[in-house]
Amino acid sequence: MESKWWHTAVIYQIYPRSFQDSNHDGVGDIPGIIQRLDYLAKLGITAIWLSPVYQSPNDDNGYDISDYQAIMTEFGSMDDMDELIEQAEQRGIKILMDLVVNHTSDEHKWFIESRQNKDNPYRDYYVWRDPVDGKEPNNLRSTFSGSAWEYDEPSGQYYLHLFSKKQPDLNWENAQVRQEVWDMMNFWLEKGVGGFRMDVIDLVGKIPDEGITGNGPKLHEYLQEMNRETFGNYDVLTVGETWGATPEIAKLYSDPKRNELSMVFQFEHVGLDQQPGKEKWDLKPLDVSELKTVLSKWQTALGNEGWNSLFWNNHDLPRIVSRWGNDKEYRVQSAKMFAILLHLMKGTPYIYQGEEIGMTNYPVQDIEQVEDIESRNMYEERLASGYSKEEIIASINAKGRDNARTPMQWSREKHGGFTFGTPWLHVNPNYQEINAEAELANPDSIFYCYQKLIQLRRDNPIVVWGDFEKVEHVPDQVFVYLRHYEGETWAVAANIGEEKAELRLPELSQKRELIISNYERQSFDFAHLILNPYEAFAVKL
């Protein structure tokens, strides 16, 4: 596989609304990000994935775009955006834009025109259908609860929205729609962005009349056209959000010979704590042996025909240290364990803002404290279905998207140093103890563990290119794997639990050199080890 800059990269996701507020209106902004670039350069990251900063009425916090070539006023101006790209570049950091082209806002000029009348030239930019027996065209459901069809009284037709009714789906079968998207992408590429993270890109090939949403028959044809007309002419990273991807499907996206994307986000591991066949809100305890199986499968199944993305967190997911770790007694240990386990695997790692300082979920007591549209819609739907408020709030506290979106905790100052104004979303009260300033002052902090892992990836080809081998015959809660490259072998061990675990692997008992660990210990002899709660380490064999 030809080496690209993104093979060795580490990406940092910024949710701009919650990162840093520079003008104290309570909302993070682009000048605030610029103020924090030195912090990110110190961490060592290669690129920033920027959640949407385009003009938007904010029904879904910017993922409903009304103008792709303008900046949301709350976030700043296009001049600020140009400065961010330039300032980041000076620090060796690329900017990845969030490409949201499955749908627009209903306030986008295309949709405003589309709903004027059936003969409008923009009508076919979106998916309109006649009623069937006086009702919705079919039973497609929105990810945000309820029907995916919204009735438009003046025209007597329904339009499709796989998300909020204020997010009408674009009709990708219309070549003019695709050309509009290519022109917009080239606008950003000409500005010097380092690539795109592609929101729900697996949905753009949908055939709604047949109930097909993900992985439609023309999807890869569209992506190859996109590659040809836009980013294929640039040295950039492209990562697709593909909830339905299997390893075989992932290869279709990311095999270099197919000229589609650099890599995809797959979410098989993310669903392991939900009841099979049910929604993400229907919880079950994580089975660590399942997690080991899924992660190992994705490490080996792509071979040289694809590339892995590695992540625990993003703006849609609860924080891993609260979800599968222990965010109280073992917060530091479990945060470092998840970092070591993931960052020494094969693939491109993604860090979500605050992950590198061990930020935690923020449980709420009442729906009035919840901002996120997905959680609020689910609350109303489940309440009407007979669930108790307590059950629903428990699910929101476990899986709700606000957990990831509470403002970044920079210092012990009011509101964690995020703003001097009133923050748009509550700040986690633990900012007094958990903040970037405290992390930077402590040489044994989570931050410096991440910094070291990023440097290890930069300095050691084995981390990027080494083969992966899962080690069997270990306790269920312990994950041990080997990386092999050009005669060198590293062993990584992680105890994913708060019980001590006994490890006996005499075949790995030989002279070793410690690479990284989250506990101080004298011996790392695999012949007989008692692993501490959430202990993780890597050694060179």
C-alpha positions as a Python dict, from the first residue, in 0.01 Angstrom:
ca = {
    (1, 'M'): (0, 0, 0),
    (2, 'E'): (140, 338, -101),
    (3, 'S'): (216, 546, 210),
    (4, 'K'): (7, 862, 259),
    (5, 'W'): (38, 1131, 525),
    (6, 'W'): (-285, 1017, 686),
    (7, 'H'): (-153, 666, 752),
    (8, 'T'): (68, 813, 1027),
    (9, 'A'): (-175, 1088, 1130),
    (10, 'V'): (-368, 1138, 1453),
    (11, 'I'): (-690, 1337, 1413),
    (12, 'Y'): (-852, 1557, 1680),
    (13, 'Q'): (-1224, 1629, 1653),
    (14, 'I'): (-1347, 1973, 1757),
    (15, 'Y'): (-1713, 2042, 1825),
    (16, 'P'): (-1686, 2420, 1772),
    (17, 'R'): (-1992, 2518, 1977),
    (18, 'S'): (-1828, 2365, 2288),
    (19, 'F'): (-1455, 2417, 2239),
    (20, 'Q'): (-1363, 2778, 2324),
    (21, 'D'): (-1574, 3094, 2330),
    (22, 'S'): (-1366, 3402, 2242),
    (23, 'N'): (-1637, 3672, 2255),
    (24, 'H'): (-1824, 3548, 2564),
    (25, 'D'): (-2166, 3500, 2405),
    (26, 'G'): (-2171, 3147, 2551),
    (27, 'V'): (-2103, 2974, 2217),
    (28, 'G'): (-1763, 2844, 2106),
    (29, 'D'): (-1627, 2998, 1787),
    (30, 'I'): (-1350, 2987, 1527),
    (31, 'P'): (-1132, 3259, 1691),
    (32, 'G'): (-1154, 3047, 2008),
    (33, 'I'): (-1013, 2748, 1819),
    (34, 'I'): (-728, 2964, 1688),
    (35, 'Q'): (-647, 3064, 2048),
    (36, 'R'): (-604, 2695, 2138),
    (37, 'L'): (-393, 2578, 1842),
    (38, 'D'): (-72, 2583, 2048),
    (39, 'Y'): (-236, 2344, 2297),
    (40, 'L'): (-320, 2106, 2010),
    (41, 'A'): (30, 2140, 1864),
    (42, 'K'): (170, 2045, 2205),
    (43, 'L'): (-52, 1735, 2208),
    (44, 'G'): (101, 1646, 1872),
    (45, 'I'): (-204, 1592, 1652),
    (46, 'T'): (-180, 1605, 1271),
    (47, 'A'): (-525, 1730, 1172),
    (48, 'I'): (-846, 1874, 1315),
    (49, 'W'): (-1183, 1735, 1212),
    (50, 'L'): (-1410, 2035, 1251),
    (51, 'S'): (-1778, 1961, 1311),
    (52, 'P'): (-1990, 2188, 1087),
    (53, 'V'): (-1927, 2562, 1098),
    (54, 'Y'): (-2142, 2647, 795),
    (55, 'Q'): (-2445, 2875, 803),
    (56, 'S'): (-2726, 2688, 978),
    (57, 'P'): (-3047, 2752, 1173),
    (58, 'N'): (-2914, 2498, 1424),
    (59, 'D'): (-3201, 2253, 1440),
    (60, 'D'): (-2939, 1976, 1469),
    (61, 'N'): (-2646, 2186, 1593),
    (62, 'G'): (-2507, 2271, 1252),
    (63, 'Y'): (-2573, 1940, 1076),
    (64, 'D'): (-2863, 2120, 904),
    (65, 'I'): (-2684, 2348, 658),
    (66, 'S'): (-2850, 2649, 493),
    (67, 'D'): (-2538, 2773, 309),
    (68, 'Y'): (-2231, 2556, 250),
    (69, 'Q'): (-2014, 2851, 148),
    (70, 'A'): (-2085, 3080, 443),
    (71, 'I'): (-1986, 3057, 810),
    (72, 'M'): (-2242, 3051, 1091),
    (73, 'T'): (-2250, 3403, 1237),
    (74, 'E'): (-2212, 3270, 1593),
    (75, 'F'): (-1885, 3104, 1491),
    (76, 'G'): (-1728, 3402, 1313),
    (77, 'S'): (-1662, 3492, 951),
    (78, 'M'): (-1505, 3340, 641),
    (79, 'D'): (-1198, 3555, 718),
    (80, 'D'): (-1176, 3376, 1055),
    (81, 'M'): (-1203, 3042, 875),
    (82, 'D'): (-924, 3137, 634),
    (83, 'E'): (-708, 3240, 930),
    (84, 'L'): (-776, 2910, 1108),
    (85, 'I'): (-664, 2713, 802),
    (86, 'E'): (-350, 2927, 773),
    (87, 'Q'): (-263, 2930, 1147),
    (88, 'A'): (-315, 2554, 1174),
    (89, 'E'): (-97, 2495, 867),
    (90, 'Q'): (184, 2694, 1032),
    (91, 'R'): (175, 2441, 1316),
    (92, 'G'): (167, 2141, 1081),
    (93, 'I'): (-204, 2081, 1142),
    (94, 'K'): (-456, 2026, 862),
    (95, 'I'): (-827, 2115, 881),
    (96, 'L'): (-1086, 1852, 781),
    (97, 'M'): (-1432, 1989, 704),
    (98, 'D'): (-1746, 1801, 801),
    (99, 'L'): (-1922, 1725, 471),
    (100, 'V'): (-2299, 1698, 527),
    (101, 'V'): (-2449, 1622, 185),
    (102, 'N'): (-2714, 1358, 254),
    (103, 'H'): (-2946, 1645, 346),
    (104, 'T'): (-2961, 2022, 382),
    (105, 'S'): (-3157, 2253, 609),
    (106, 'D'): (-3514, 2328, 506),
    (107, 'E'): (-3391, 2689, 510),
    (108, 'H'): (-3137, 2626, 232),
    (109, 'K'): (-3222, 2827, -82),
    (110, 'W'): (-3253, 2501, -279),
    (111, 'F'): (-3528, 2370, -53),
    (112, 'I'): (-3704, 2706, -27),
    (113, 'E'): (-3725, 2699, -408),
    (114, 'S'): (-3809, 2328, -416),
    (115, 'R'): (-4124, 2370, -211),
    (116, 'Q'): (-4256, 2665, -418),
    (117, 'N'): (-4435, 2435, -661),
    (118, 'K'): (-4399, 2103, -843),
    (119, 'D'): (-4261, 2270, -1157),
    (120, 'N'): (-3984, 2458, -984),
    (121, 'P'): (-3639, 2368, -1129),
    (122, 'Y'): (-3519, 2285, -776),
    (123, 'R'): (-3810, 2050, -702),
    (124, 'D'): (-3609, 1746, -807),
    (125, 'Y'): (-3315, 1844, -581),
    (126, 'Y'): (-3510, 1669, -302),
    (127, 'V'): (-3716, 1351, -266),
    (128, 'W'): (-4088, 1427, -310),
    (129, 'R'): (-4360, 1163, -328),
    (130, 'D'): (-4740, 1150, -353),
    (131, 'P'): (-4940, 1015, -59),
    (132, 'V'): (-5038, 649, -65),
    (133, 'D'): (-5395, 589, 52),
    (134, 'G'): (-5394, 938, 198),
    (135, 'K'): (-5090, 864, 415),
    (136, 'E'): (-4709, 852, 405),
    (137, 'P'): (-4560, 691, 91),
    (138, 'N'): (-4418, 405, 304),
    (139, 'N'): (-4308, 322, 659),
    (140, 'L'): (-3951, 456, 649),
    (141, 'R'): (-3861, 599, 988),
    (142, 'S'): (-3647, 895, 1086),
    (143, 'T'): (-3335, 835, 1295),
    (144, 'F'): (-3474, 1111, 1518),
    (145, 'S'): (-3803, 922, 1581),
    (146, 'G'): (-4129, 914, 1386),
    (147, 'S'): (-4191, 891, 1013),
    (148, 'A'): (-3920, 990, 765),
    (149, 'W'): (-4189, 1161, 553),
    (150, 'E'): (-4323, 1513, 615),
    (151, 'Y'): (-4643, 1633, 447),
    (152, 'D'): (-4627, 1959, 255),
    (153, 'E'): (-4980, 2103, 257),
    (154, 'P'): (-4954, 2345, -41),
    (155, 'S'): (-4827, 2083, -289),
    (156, 'G'): (-5006, 1782, -145),
    (157, 'Q'): (-4684, 1577, -144),
    (158, 'Y'): (-4445, 1441, 115),
    (159, 'Y'): (-4071, 1507, 130),
    (160, 'L'): (-3817, 1263, 275),
    (161, 'H'): (-3610, 1341, 586),
    (162, 'L'): (-3410, 1054, 735),
    (163, 'F'): (-3326, 1286, 1026),
    (164, 'S'): (-3516, 1595, 1149),
    (165, 'K'): (-3807, 1725, 941),
    (166, 'K'): (-3594, 2039, 907),
    (167, 'Q'): (-3328, 1825, 731),
    (168, 'P'): (-3480, 1727, 392),
    (169, 'D'): (-3282, 1463, 203),
    (170, 'L'): (-3112, 1556, -123),
    (171, 'N'): (-3191, 1354, -435),
    (172, 'W'): (-2855, 1218, -545),
    (173, 'E'): (-3004, 1062, -856),
    (174, 'N'): (-3023, 1418, -993),
    (175, 'A'): (-2689, 1487, -1168),
    (176, 'Q'): (-2732, 1861, -1105),
    (177, 'V'): (-2740, 1797, -727),
    (178, 'R'): (-2414, 1605, -754),
    (179, 'Q'): (-2257, 1886, -958),
    (180, 'E'): (-2360, 2140, -692),
    (181, 'V'): (-2191, 1921, -429),
    (182, 'W'): (-1872, 1886, -637),
    (183, 'D'): (-1855, 2264, -688),
    (184, 'M'): (-1894, 2322, -315),
    (185, 'M'): (-1628, 2064, -224),
    (186, 'N'): (-1385, 2218, -472),
    (187, 'F'): (-1451, 2560, -317),
    (188, 'W'): (-1319, 2425, 15),
    (189, 'L'): (-1035, 2224, -141),
    (190, 'E'): (-914, 2539, -315),
    (191, 'K'): (-899, 2705, 27),
    (192, 'G'): (-648, 2442, 133),
    (193, 'V'): (-847, 2216, 364),
    (194, 'G'): (-689, 1877, 439),
    (195, 'G'): (-995, 1672, 353),
    (196, 'F'): (-1345, 1580, 464),
    (197, 'R'): (-1525, 1374, 723),
    (198, 'M'): (-1840, 1264, 541),
    (199, 'D'): (-2156, 1262, 749),
    (200, 'V'): (-2382, 955, 695),
    (201, 'I'): (-2232, 918, 347),
    (202, 'D'): (-2362, 562, 316),
    (203, 'L'): (-2717, 702, 282),
    (204, 'V'): (-2668, 907, -37),
    (205, 'G'): (-2742, 606, -260),
    (206, 'K'): (-3084, 554, -100),
    (207, 'I'): (-3383, 419, -297),
    (208, 'P'): (-3664, 524, -64),
    (209, 'D'): (-3941, 364, -273),
    (210, 'E'): (-3782, 26, -206),
    (211, 'G'): (-3710, 103, 160),
    (212, 'I'): (-3333, 111, 89),
    (213, 'T'): (-3147, 376, 287),
    (214, 'G'): (-2789, 257, 351),
    (215, 'N'): (-2554, 104, 92),
    (216, 'G'): (-2779, 164, -209),
    (217, 'P'): (-2679, 14, -547),
    (218, 'K'): (-2539, 341, -690),
    (219, 'L'): (-2353, 451, -375),
    (220, 'H'): (-2005, 352, -491),
    (221, 'E'): (-2066, 490, -838),
    (222, 'Y'): (-2143, 827, -675),
    (223, 'L'): (-1833, 812, -454),
    (224, 'Q'): (-1606, 729, -748),
    (225, 'E'): (-1754, 1024, -935),
    (226, 'M'): (-1696, 1242, -627),
    (227, 'N'): (-1333, 1127, -608),
    (228, 'R'): (-1282, 1197, -978),
    (229, 'E'): (-1443, 1542, -972),
    (230, 'T'): (-1308, 1671, -638),
    (231, 'F'): (-1063, 1537, -381),
    (232, 'G'): (-897, 1279, -606),
    (233, 'N'): (-700, 1572, -743),
    (234, 'Y'): (-561, 1665, -400),
    (235, 'D'): (-350, 1499, -129),
    (236, 'V'): (-624, 1486, 134),
    (237, 'L'): (-789, 1253, 387),
    (238, 'T'): (-1149, 1142, 339),
    (239, 'V'): (-1333, 941, 602),
    (240, 'G'): (-1693, 825, 561),
    (241, 'E'): (-1941, 779, 845),
    (242, 'T'): (-2085, 437, 755),
    (243, 'W'): (-2305, 289, 1026),
    (244, 'G'): (-2387, -23, 826),
    (245, 'A'): (-2033, -116, 722),
    (246, 'T'): (-1900, -470, 749),
    (247, 'P'): (-1531, -536, 668),
    (248, 'E'): (-1631, -639, 314),
    (249, 'I'): (-1830, -318, 265),
    (250, 'A'): (-1547, -113, 419),
    (251, 'K'): (-1309, -249, 156),
    (252, 'L'): (-1539, -119, -117),
    (253, 'Y'): (-1499, 231, 26),
    (254, 'S'): (-1132, 228, 114),
    (255, 'D'): (-944, -9, -117),
    (256, 'P'): (-696, 231, -287),
    (257, 'K'): (-755, 61, -622),
    (258, 'R'): (-1123, 163, -618),
    (259, 'N'): (-1057, 540, -594),
    (260, 'E'): (-1322, 617, -335),
    (261, 'L'): (-1232, 718, 24),
    (262, 'S'): (-925, 697, 246),
    (263, 'M'): (-1112, 512, 522),
    (264, 'V'): (-1448, 478, 696),
    (265, 'F'): (-1581, 496, 1047),
    (266, 'Q'): (-1741, 161, 1127),
    (267, 'F'): (-1952, 131, 1439),
    (268, 'E'): (-1974, -238, 1515),
    (269, 'H'): (-1797, -197, 1851),
    (270, 'V'): (-2019, 100, 1938),
    (271, 'G'): (-2334, -116, 1946),
    (272, 'L'): (-2204, -377, 2188),
    (273, 'D'): (-2381, -230, 2491),
    (274, 'Q'): (-2726, -221, 2334),
    (275, 'Q'): (-2972, -508, 2322),
    (276, 'P'): (-2953, -694, 1987),
    (277, 'G'): (-3213, -580, 1736),
    (278, 'K'): (-3322, -287, 1951),
    (279, 'E'): (-3237, 82, 1964),
    (280, 'K'): (-2926, 235, 2115),
    (281, 'W'): (-3132, 340, 2419),
    (282, 'D'): (-3204, -24, 2511),
    (283, 'L'): (-2901, -95, 2726),
    (284, 'K'): (-2711, -408, 2818),
    (285, 'P'): (-2375, -448, 2995),
    (286, 'L'): (-2066, -463, 2775),
    (287, 'D'): (-1931, -814, 2719),
    (288, 'V'): (-1554, -754, 2698),
    (289, 'S'): (-1497, -1077, 2506),
    (290, 'E'): (-1730, -943, 2232),
    (291, 'L'): (-1536, -617, 2224),
    (292, 'K'): (-1207, -806, 2181),
    (293, 'T'): (-1356, -1014, 1898),
    (294, 'V'): (-1493, -713, 1709),
    (295, 'L'): (-1180, -497, 1743),
    (296, 'S'): (-957, -788, 1640),
    (297, 'K'): (-1174, -866, 1339),
    (298, 'W'): (-1144, -509, 1211),
    (299, 'Q'): (-768, -516, 1270),
    (300, 'T'): (-717, -812, 1040),
    (301, 'A'): (-1010, -828, 796),
    (302, 'L'): (-919, -526, 584),
    (303, 'G'): (-568, -655, 503),
    (304, 'N'): (-413, -428, 241),
    (305, 'E'): (-749, -359, 77),
    (306, 'G'): (-861, -92, 319),
    (307, 'W'): (-766, 125, 613),
    (308, 'N'): (-905, 139, 965),
    (309, 'S'): (-1018, 439, 1166),
    (310, 'L'): (-971, 398, 1542),
    (311, 'F'): (-1202, 576, 1785),
    (312, 'W'): (-1390, 550, 2113),
    (313, 'N'): (-1561, 889, 2113),
    (314, 'N'): (-1719, 1151, 1891),
    (315, 'H'): (-1987, 1422, 1914),
    (316, 'D'): (-2264, 1158, 1892),
    (317, 'L'): (-2131, 914, 2152),
    (318, 'P'): (-2106, 915, 2532),
    (319, 'R'): (-1757, 948, 2676),
    (320, 'I'): (-1574, 617, 2689),
    (321, 'V'): (-1433, 666, 3040),
    (322, 'S'): (-1791, 689, 3174),
    (323, 'R'): (-1933, 433, 2936),
    (324, 'W'): (-1699, 136, 2969),
    (325, 'G'): (-1446, 263, 3221),
    (326, 'N'): (-1482, 393, 3575),
    (327, 'D'): (-1508, 771, 3586),
    (328, 'K'): (-1478, 787, 3966),
    (329, 'E'): (-1211, 579, 4149),
    (330, 'Y'): (-1026, 472, 3835),
    (331, 'R'): (-1092, 764, 3599),
    (332, 'V'): (-725, 830, 3522),
    (333, 'Q'): (-630, 463, 3494),
    (334, 'S'): (-926, 368, 3274),
    (335, 'A'): (-884, 674, 3049),
    (336, 'K'): (-518, 583, 2991),
    (337, 'M'): (-605, 216, 2942),
    (338, 'F'): (-849, 295, 2661),
    (339, 'A'): (-591, 525, 2503),
    (340, 'I'): (-309, 268, 2511),
    (341, 'L'): (-534, -13, 2388),
    (342, 'L'): (-657, 185, 2087),
    (343, 'H'): (-358, 395, 1980),
    (344, 'L'): (-121, 102, 1942),
    (345, 'M'): (-354, -68, 1694),
    (346, 'K'): (-331, -43, 1315),
    (347, 'G'): (-527, 247, 1167),
    (348, 'T'): (-568, 623, 1205),
    (349, 'P'): (-670, 725, 1559),
    (350, 'Y'): (-929, 995, 1629),
    (351, 'I'): (-935, 1185, 1959),
    (352, 'Y'): (-1253, 1370, 2056),
    (353, 'Q'): (-1208, 1701, 2239),
    (354, 'G'): (-1168, 1650, 2614),
    (355, 'E'): (-1088, 1279, 2575),
    (356, 'E'): (-720, 1364, 2625),
    (357, 'I'): (-795, 1510, 2970),
    (358, 'G'): (-1042, 1240, 3078),
    (359, 'M'): (-1365, 1440, 3057),
    (360, 'T'): (-1672, 1247, 3174),
    (361, 'N'): (-2044, 1222, 3102),
    (362, 'Y'): (-2271, 1471, 3282),
    (363, 'P'): (-2586, 1295, 3411),
    (364, 'V'): (-2909, 1497, 3414),
    (365, 'Q'): (-3218, 1459, 3632),
    (366, 'D'): (-3480, 1605, 3400),
    (367, 'I'): (-3555, 1643, 3028),
    (368, 'E'): (-3547, 2023, 3068),
    (369, 'Q'): (-3169, 1992, 3109),
    (370, 'V'): (-3137, 1817, 2772),
    (371, 'E'): (-3049, 2014, 2458),
    (372, 'D'): (-3006, 1737, 2198),
    (373, 'I'): (-3293, 1693, 1949),
    (374, 'E'): (-3243, 1316, 1922),
    (375, 'S'): (-3274, 1267, 2298),
    (376, 'R'): (-3570, 1504, 2331),
    (377, 'N'): (-3764, 1337, 2049),
    (378, 'M'): (-3692, 992, 2193),
    (379, 'Y'): (-3813, 1112, 2536),
    (380, 'E'): (-4152, 1220, 2398),
    (381, 'E'): (-4193, 905, 2187),
    (382, 'R'): (-4105, 665, 2470),
    (383, 'L'): (-4312, 855, 2725),
    (384, 'A'): (-4614, 813, 2495),
    (385, 'S'): (-4530, 441, 2462),
    (386, 'G'): (-4553, 386, 2836),
    (387, 'Y'): (-4188, 402, 2947),
    (388, 'S'): (-4129, 570, 3283),
    (389, 'K'): (-3944, 903, 3299),
    (390, 'E'): (-3679, 735, 3515),
    (391, 'E'): (-3611, 467, 3252),
    (392, 'I'): (-3585, 723, 2973),
    (393, 'I'): (-3357, 957, 3166),
    (394, 'A'): (-3134, 658, 3254),
    (395, 'S'): (-3099, 584, 2881),
    (396, 'I'): (-3022, 949, 2801),
    (397, 'N'): (-2758, 960, 3075),
    (398, 'A'): (-2598, 647, 2930),
    (399, 'K'): (-2619, 726, 2558),
    (400, 'G'): (-2739, 1084, 2503),
    (401, 'R'): (-2533, 1304, 2272),
    (402, 'D'): (-2515, 1596, 2518),
    (403, 'N'): (-2264, 1388, 2718),
    (404, 'A'): (-2000, 1460, 2454),
    (405, 'R'): (-2108, 1818, 2394),
    (406, 'T'): (-2064, 1977, 2735),
    (407, 'P'): (-1809, 2260, 2702),
    (408, 'M'): (-1438, 2185, 2704),
    (409, 'Q'): (-1286, 2218, 3051),
    (410, 'W'): (-979, 2440, 3023),
    (411, 'S'): (-919, 2559, 3380),
    (412, 'R'): (-1062, 2606, 3730),
    (413, 'E'): (-1205, 2941, 3622),
    (414, 'K'): (-1581, 2990, 3606),
    (415, 'H'): (-1744, 2766, 3341),
    (416, 'G'): (-1414, 2582, 3311),
    (417, 'G'): (-1253, 2871, 3121),
    (418, 'F'): (-1482, 2802, 2825),
    (419, 'T'): (-1667, 3135, 2847),
    (420, 'F'): (-1726, 3434, 3075),
    (421, 'G'): (-2084, 3442, 2944),
    (422, 'T'): (-2368, 3194, 2993),
    (423, 'P'): (-2266, 2867, 2823),
    (424, 'W'): (-2507, 2732, 2561),
    (425, 'L'): (-2499, 2393, 2739),
    (426, 'H'): (-2425, 2318, 3104),
    (427, 'V'): (-2058, 2275, 3199),
    (428, 'N'): (-1979, 1956, 3391),
    (429, 'P'): (-1933, 2068, 3756),
    (430, 'N'): (-1621, 1848, 3785),
    (431, 'Y'): (-1423, 2108, 3585),
    (432, 'Q'): (-1260, 2215, 3914),
    (433, 'E'): (-1066, 1885, 3918),
    (434, 'I'): (-1075, 1786, 3549),
    (435, 'N'): (-931, 2055, 3324),
    (436, 'A'): (-652, 2107, 3072),
    (437, 'E'): (-453, 2340, 3297),
    (438, 'A'): (-431, 2076, 3572),
    (439, 'E'): (-340, 1809, 3316),
    (440, 'L'): (-57, 2015, 3169),
    (441, 'A'): (84, 2077, 3518),
    (442, 'N'): (96, 1704, 3601),
    (443, 'P'): (369, 1508, 3416),
    (444, 'D'): (182, 1181, 3484),
    (445, 'S'): (-151, 1304, 3343),
    (446, 'I'): (-382, 1156, 3081),
    (447, 'F'): (-277, 1437, 2844),
    (448, 'Y'): (87, 1330, 2849),
    (449, 'C'): (-15, 966, 2798),
    (450, 'Y'): (-190, 1072, 2476),
    (451, 'Q'): (105, 1290, 2378),
    (452, 'K'): (342, 995, 2421),
    (453, 'L'): (116, 762, 2220),
    (454, 'I'): (105, 1013, 1934),
    (455, 'Q'): (485, 1039, 1940),
    (456, 'L'): (521, 658, 1943),
    (457, 'R'): (309, 638, 1628),
    (458, 'R'): (523, 906, 1464),
    (459, 'D'): (853, 741, 1556),
    (460, 'N'): (775, 370, 1509),
    (461, 'P'): (664, 219, 1176),
    (462, 'I'): (550, -92, 1365),
    (463, 'V'): (255, 106, 1508),
    (464, 'V'): (143, 217, 1161),
    (465, 'W'): (227, -86, 947),
    (466, 'G'): (276, -382, 1182),
    (467, 'D'): (63, -695, 1151),
    (468, 'F'): (-189, -755, 1430),
    (469, 'E'): (-220, -1080, 1624),
    (470, 'K'): (-474, -1138, 1901),
    (471, 'V'): (-338, -1347, 2189),
    (472, 'E'): (-575, -1622, 2302),
    (473, 'H'): (-606, -1803, 2638),
    (474, 'V'): (-628, -1494, 2855),
    (475, 'P'): (-901, -1395, 3104),
    (476, 'D'): (-1220, -1262, 2944),
    (477, 'Q'): (-1165, -910, 3073),
    (478, 'V'): (-804, -895, 2947),
    (479, 'F'): (-710, -801, 2591),
    (480, 'V'): (-358, -893, 2477),
    (481, 'Y'): (-238, -840, 2123),
    (482, 'L'): (92, -839, 1936),
    (483, 'R'): (216, -614, 1658),
    (484, 'H'): (484, -757, 1424),
    (485, 'Y'): (696, -560, 1177),
    (486, 'E'): (1029, -637, 1013),
    (487, 'G'): (1149, -874, 1284),
    (488, 'E'): (1024, -659, 1571),
    (489, 'T'): (734, -750, 1805),
    (490, 'W'): (543, -536, 2053),
    (491, 'A'): (298, -681, 2306),
    (492, 'V'): (5, -474, 2436),
    (493, 'A'): (-200, -584, 2738),
    (494, 'A'): (-510, -419, 2883),
    (495, 'N'): (-736, -514, 3173),
    (496, 'I'): (-1080, -382, 3074),
    (497, 'G'): (-1234, -403, 3420),
    (498, 'E'): (-1202, -303, 3782),
    (499, 'E'): (-1125, -651, 3912),
    (500, 'K'): (-762, -763, 3923),
    (501, 'A'): (-678, -1024, 3662),
    (502, 'E'): (-415, -1298, 3647),
    (503, 'L'): (-216, -1338, 3327),
    (504, 'R'): (3, -1640, 3249),
    (505, 'L'): (168, -1631, 2907),
    (506, 'P'): (508, -1802, 2948),
    (507, 'E'): (557, -1807, 2570),
    (508, 'L'): (593, -1426, 2587),
    (509, 'S'): (830, -1443, 2882),
    (510, 'Q'): (1161, -1312, 2749),
    (511, 'K'): (1374, -1001, 2767),
    (512, 'R'): (1148, -699, 2741),
    (513, 'E'): (1170, -323, 2710),
    (514, 'L'): (883, -115, 2851),
    (515, 'I'): (724, 120, 2595),
    (516, 'I'): (434, 273, 2790),
    (517, 'S'): (220, 188, 3093),
    (518, 'N'): (-44, 342, 3318),
    (519, 'Y'): (83, 190, 3645),
    (520, 'E'): (427, 187, 3804),
    (521, 'R'): (547, -171, 3841),
    (522, 'Q'): (884, -344, 3871),
    (523, 'S'): (816, -646, 3651),
    (524, 'F'): (636, -696, 3321),
    (525, 'D'): (704, -1070, 3305),
    (526, 'F'): (422, -1239, 3114),
    (527, 'A'): (504, -1572, 3283),
    (528, 'H'): (291, -1454, 3573),
    (529, 'L'): (130, -1111, 3604),
    (530, 'I'): (-145, -981, 3830),
    (531, 'L'): (-298, -692, 3639),
    (532, 'N'): (-437, -401, 3840),
    (533, 'P'): (-783, -257, 3768),
    (534, 'Y'): (-779, -99, 3420),
    (535, 'E'): (-406, -160, 3387),
    (536, 'A'): (-254, -133, 3039),
    (537, 'F'): (101, -145, 2909),
    (538, 'A'): (305, -214, 2600),
    (539, 'V'): (645, -383, 2589),
    (540, 'K'): (893, -461, 2316),
    (541, 'L'): (963, -837, 2311),
}
